[in-house]
Amino acid sequence: MVVLPTYNEAENLPLMIEALLALPVTLNLLVVDDNSPDGTGELADRLSAQHHGRIAVLHRSQKGGLGPAYIAGFQQAIDLGAEYIIQMDADFSHQPKYIPDLIAKLEQGYDLVIGSRFARGGGVDQTWSRYRKLLSWFANGIYVRVLLGIPISDATGGYRIWRRETLTGMGLDRIRSNGYVFQVEMAYVAYRLGFHIAEIPIYFPDRARGRSKMGSSIILEAALRVWQLMLRHRGLNPQMRRTQVT
């Protein structure tokens, strides 16, 4: 099941759903909409009715942040019986064509696979400034990696596939982040609990439609909150895995 959090993605959502359902793998979709003013939630309902049970929609009453949206989506995907759970953006920065590769890598015995912009063979949009490329590379390749000790080249990347048992074992109630650093917290908790993590290279283009929700203040806040993650979770170990989602 693909979990798609949305906020004002009415331009992108129909195209993304069409692309996902056209892939040579059978996918179910879960749209998690945070009461988008542009009608994304209502559009998702119409698309769900058109596709005969392939698309579920979770409506949240307000814009509550990326972390809570994903946590709610993960919990519902587990309740719906999903064995593999994919997380991705709806704006095509995460290209659907990589999903078969993510699945294939997970089936090699990994618990979490990350679509990485900074793994060998990956890349980011060519229009990014040198400063933006350097900042993103430093945040992932140096700052987060050294501070948290996780062997991941793109800990802030949000294109991932999880085993059901991984999310269950992590204990989603442990995850408290409500923004950009949510991705780091999820990866760090999975690593501390001893789950096997792999990356595949992806190319990350900028969105073509709609407005980005990312800004410099969000990045700065995330950098500061990485210290909180280290203090909060550094005591975790594989013996502390959970047996059910709470």
Salt bridges, closest charged atoms under 4 A:
GLU9 OE2 - ARG207 NH2 2.63
GLU9 OE2 - LYS213 NZ 2.90
ASP34 OD1 - ARG60 NE 2.56
ASP45 OD1 - HIS59 NE2 2.96
ASP89 OD2 - HIS94 ND1 3.81
ASP91 OD2 - ARG207 NH2 3.34
ASP111 OD2 - HIS196 ND1 3.45
ASP154 OD1 - ARG117 NH2 2.70
ASP173 OD1 - ARG242 NH1 2.61
GLU185 OE2 - ARG232 NH1 2.99
GLU185 OE2 - HIS233 NE2 2.71
ASP206 OD2 - ARG132 NH1 3.53
GLU221 OE2 - ARG225 NE 2.87
